[in-house]
Amino acid sequence: MGTAHSSGWGKGLALLAGLVSFAVGWQWRGASGQADLPREGAAGKSAPRSLTELQGHGDELLAGWAAKVEAAGEPELEELAGLLAKEPRGRDLALWIPLLARWSKSDGAAMISFLESRAPASLKDRLLGQAWFAWGVSDPDAAFSAGKEKLKPELARMLLSGIAETDPHKAVEYLWQLPDAQFSVSAVTQQVIAKAPELTEELLARAVYDGARMPLQQAWISELAEKDPDQALAFAKGIGNISQDPVAQALGEIAKHDPEKAAEQLATLPPNRTRALGAVALAEAWAAQDAEKAIAWIRGNTAGPTRHYALVSAASASEKENPERALDLLQEAGANPGGSFFHPYQYSVTPMESFGSPNVHVATVDLLKRLSLSDPEKARALAAEKLGEGIWKKWAVEAGVQP
């Protein structure tokens, strides 16, 4: 359970990082200004301007607002925030992002104070998270000094992630100064792997909590898979299987870059659950790149339940390219897998693979549903030609396709 939470958190951080980076870049692109932007008068004070409403809709609204934020003087940022707090359209987080990115550079403390007292109640927690992230990006030392002793864990993680965008080394240094630091390792994982991989060993050595260590291990495997596939596999073999097989994950990641290399590595493993899971991961990654080669490999190198799940994965990965071939693969796999290595009952925890194992029933119904939306006649023709009677016809009807 901890791993799933950490993974979702990591994705959320990555999205937030992209939004703030976008907003910062957007400000300069929109700096040509609008007619009602503030301007400095002869006495050094802002000339009168209208802040009574947000102009336009969609992209026009966002671009105009970003330009308004960029052109505002520092004292006016709080006024702009007050406008958003009152405006119904100010409930759109996209409007707050450029303002928080700009405000965090000039007065992060004032920004946090405003949000704590005047942010819309429905957005307060999310805005504070983005604000601490933005302040961490803009002024890591000041932001950490202000937040290290008072922030709730979720806001501390946002702050650390922002600091890691600017200085991963500093973020790791600060990480260990927080209470319950083990639960915040995921906040810096992606930035460390991408920007300061030399810190990975330290994080792995100090992250003893599984929920903290496993996302870091997975991210490191993904990084090594492209740069050094042999090292990626060796690292995965040394991890140990707690709730997800790391060797199978490594083979799937390596296959995204070099499926033939992954196939060579797979062949060196003994015939066990790890090898079966690795074969399915390889088949899925390979089919997304070259379905014909992947199918030939599956037919020549797998058997039994492994072949069933590999064919279902290959069908799902390549159905957009050729739905007819995908349907053939699903039938070749068969309606009954003949066993499952995804759901071993002797484990003390439920393996992560159990939550995403290929399912021929679901794959068949989903394929036919999607095809019927884009080409209902073709969906009906394929169902009539290939699915016949019995369970396959039942699945076609479930998909809304009458053979």
N, C-alpha and C positions, 0 to 999 in steps of 0.2 A: 504493500500500500504506500509506503514511504517513497518508493521509487517512482510510482506513477505520479504522485504529487510533485516530486522534484522535477520530473520531466515536464509536466504541465507548467510549472513555475518557470522553468528555463525557457520554454517557448514564449511565455508571456513577457519575460525580460527581453528576449530577442526582438519581439514585436515592438515593445516600448522603445528600445534603443533605436530601431529603425524609424519610428515616428518622430522622436526628438531630433535625430540626425536630419531627417527630411525637413523638419520645421526650421532648423538652424539654416540649412541651405536655402530654403524657401524664402527666408527673410531677405537675403541678398538679391535673389532673383526678382523679388517684388519691390525692390527699393526705389523703383522709378516713381512710385507714389500715386496717390489719388488726389482729386481736387480738394478734399476736405482734410488733408493731412496737416498736423501741427507744424508750424514754422516759427522760427525765432524772430521776434520783432526787434526794432532798433534798440529797445531798452534791455534786450536779452531775455525777454519773457515771451511765452508762447502767444502767438496771435490767436484770436477767437476761432474756434472750429466747432463742428457739430459732432457730438458723440451720442446723440439721442437715439440712434438706431443702427442696426447692421444693414448694410446695403447689399442687394442682390441675392442670388441663390446659388447653391452648388459650388462649382469651382470659382465662379465670379465672387461669391461671398467670401470664400476662404482666401483667395488671392488678395482681395481688397483689404480684408482684415489683417492679413500678414504684413502687407505694406503699411497699414496704419500703425501696427505695433512697432515695426522697424523705425518708422519716422518719429515716433513719440519720444519726448524727452524723459529723463529718468523720473521726474516727479509725476509724470502723467501715467505711468504704468499702473499705479494703484487705481487711478480713475478709470482706465480701460478695464481693469479687473472688476471694478464696481459695476461698470456697464454690463459686462458678461453675466455677473451674478444676478442682475435684475432682469435681463432679457430672457424671454422664453427660449430663444435659439441658443442662448448661452449654456444650455444643457448639453450641447454638442462638444464632446471632448476635443475634437479636431480644432476648434477655435481657441481652446485654452493652450494647446501645445506650443505654438509660436510665442505666445505671451509668457509662458513659464520659462521657455528657453531664453528669451531676452531678459526677463526680470531676474533670473538666477545669476546673470552676469553682473548686474548692477547692484542688487541688494537682495540677496537670498533670504536674509533674516526677515526683512519686511514682507517678502512674498509668503513665507511660511506663516508669519503672524496674521496676514490677511486671510489666508485660507483657513486657518484654525478658528477664526472668529466670524468670517463672513462668507465662506464658500457655501454654495447651495447644498443643503443637507443631503440630497440624493447623490451628489457627486463628491462630497467632502473627502472620503477615504481614498477614492481613486485619484482625485486631484492632488492630495498630499503625497501619494506615492509617486506621481509623475514629477511633482515639485522637488521632492528630495532627490530623485534621480537626476533631474536637470541641474540642481545645485551641486550634486556630486560631480557631474561632468564639468561644470564651469569653475568651481573653486573647491577642490577636494578637501583641503585642510580646514577651511572655514566651515564647510558643511559637516565634516565629521566631528569637529570640535563642538558644534552646536547640537548635534544629534546623538552622539554616542551614549549619553547617559539617560536620555529621555525617550528614545524611540521604541515603539513596539517592534517586535521581531520582523513583521512583514515590511514595515517602513525602513528598518535598518537594512534589510536586504535590498530594497530599492536604492538606498543611498550607496551601498557598497557596489552595486552594479553600475551606477553612474560613475563612481570613482574609477572603477575598472575600465570604463570606456576611455578615460584620460590617462590613467597610470595603473596598470594591473599590479605592478610591484607594490605600490602604495596601498592598493585595495587589499592585497593579501596581508600586508603588515597590519592594517587596521582590522581586518577580519578577526585576528586572534585576540584583539583587545575587547571584543564584544562578549557579553555573557551568552552562553549557549552558542558559541561560534560554530559548533558542529552542524547546527541546523541552518547555517547561512553559507556554507561552502558553495552550494549551487548558484548563489548570486553572482559569483565571479568565475564560474567554470568556463563558460563560453569565451569570455574575453581572455582568460589565461591561456586556453588552448590556442586561440587564434593569434594573440599578440605577444604572449610571453611563455611559450611552451617550456622554457627552462624551469618554470615554477611548478610544473605538474608533479614532479617527484615529491616536492615538499608537501603539496596539498594531499597527495595520495598517502604519504607517510603519516600525516596528522589527522586525516579524516577517518576516524575509526567507526563512525556511525554509518551503517549500510546505506541509509537513505541519502547521506551526503557523498559517500564514496562512489556508489554505483553510477550515478549520472556522469561523474568525472571520468570514471573508467571507460564508460561508453563513448564519451566525447573524444577521449584520447585514442581509442581504437579507431574511430572514424577518421581522425586526423592522420594516424599512421597508415591506414589502409591505402591511402593515395600515395603517400611518400615512401613508405617502406613496408610492403605487404608481409614480408617474412617477419619483420619485427612486430607488426600488428598481431599476427597469429601467435607468435611466441609470448607476447604480453598477455593475450587473451587466455592462453593455456595456463599461465601462472596465477590467474585471478581466483579461480574457484567459482563454483556454481552455487549461488544463493537463491535467487529467484528467477534468473534468466541466464541461459547458456551463453557465456561470452564468446566461446569459440565459434558457435553458429552465427552470432552477430558479426564477428570479425569476417567470416567468410562472405556473408551477405554484403558487407561494406566493401570488401576487396573486389567483389564481383561487379560493383557499380563502376569500377575503374578498369578492371582487367579480369573478365569472367574466366578466361582460359587459365590464368594464373590461379584463380580461386579453385578451379576444377582440379588443377595439379595438387594444390594443397589439401583439398578434400580427400583425394585418393591416398594420402599418407596416413589418414586417421583410421583407427580400428572400427569395425562395424558395430556401432553403438548408437545411443540416442543422439549424441552430439553430431555424429556424422549424418544421421537422418535429418535432423533440423538444419544442418548446414547445407544439405542438398536442396532442401526446399527454398531456403534463403537465396542460394545461388541461382536456382531455376527462375525465381521471380525477378531478380535483378538482371539476369541475362536476357530473359524474354522481353523485358522492357526496352532492351537495346537491339536485339537481333533474335526474333522469335524462332526463326527456322533453325538456327544453330542451337538455341536452347532446347528446342523440342528434340532435335537429333541427339543431344547429349542426354536428355532425360531418358529417352528410349534405350540408349545404349549403356547407361550406367546406373539405373535405378530399377527397383522391383518392389512388388507388394505395396504396403501402405505408403512407403516413401515415394514410389512412382505416382500413386494416386494424388497425394498432396502436392507433389511437384507439378503435375499436369494442371491441377486446379489453379495453382499459383501462376503458372505460365499463361493459362487462359485469361485470368483476371488482369494480368499485367499487359496483355497484348490485344485485348478485345476491341479497343478503339480502332486499331489498325486493321483488324480483320475479324469482325464478329462471327462470321460463318466458321472460320478456322477455330475460334475460341469455343464455339458450341461443340465442334467435333472433339476438341481436347477434353471438354467436360464429360462427354459421353465415353471417350476412351478411358478416362479416369474411372468411370463407373459410379453408380449411385451409392455403393457401399465401400468405404475405404478399406475394410478388412482388418481394422485395428487402428490404434492411435498411440503415437508416442508424444502427443502434445499434452496429454492429461494423465501423467503418472500419479498413482494414488499414494505412493509411499513417501512423497515429499511432505515435510513439515509445514511448508508454505506452498500456496498455489503458484506454480510457475507462470511467469508472465506470458509465455507462449500460449498458455491455455486461453487467454483472452482474445487472441487474434489468429487462431488456427484456420487454415483454408477450409471452407465449407462448400461442398459441391451443390447442395440445395440452394443456399443463399446466392452463390455465384451464378447459377443458372437463372434463378428468378430475377436477379438484378440485371443480368445481361439482357434478358428478354424485355424487361421493363424499359430499359434505356433505349433499346432498339425500337420498341414500339412507339416511343415518343418521337423519334427522328424519322422512322420509316415503318409505319404499321403494317403495310402490305408485305414488306420483306420479312418482318417478324413473324407474321402468320405463315408465310410460305416456308420459312426455315423450320418453324415448329411442326408444320404438317409433314415436311420432307424427312426430318431427322428425329423427331421425338417419339413418334409412334404412340403406343398405349402405355398403361401402367403409371409408374411414379413420375416418369418424365412428362407425360401429358398432364398429370395433376399439377406439376410445377409450372407448366406453361399457363394453365388456367389460373393458377395463383398469381401469375405475373400479368394477367389480364389479356392473354393472347390465346385465342381459341384455335387450335390446330385444324 
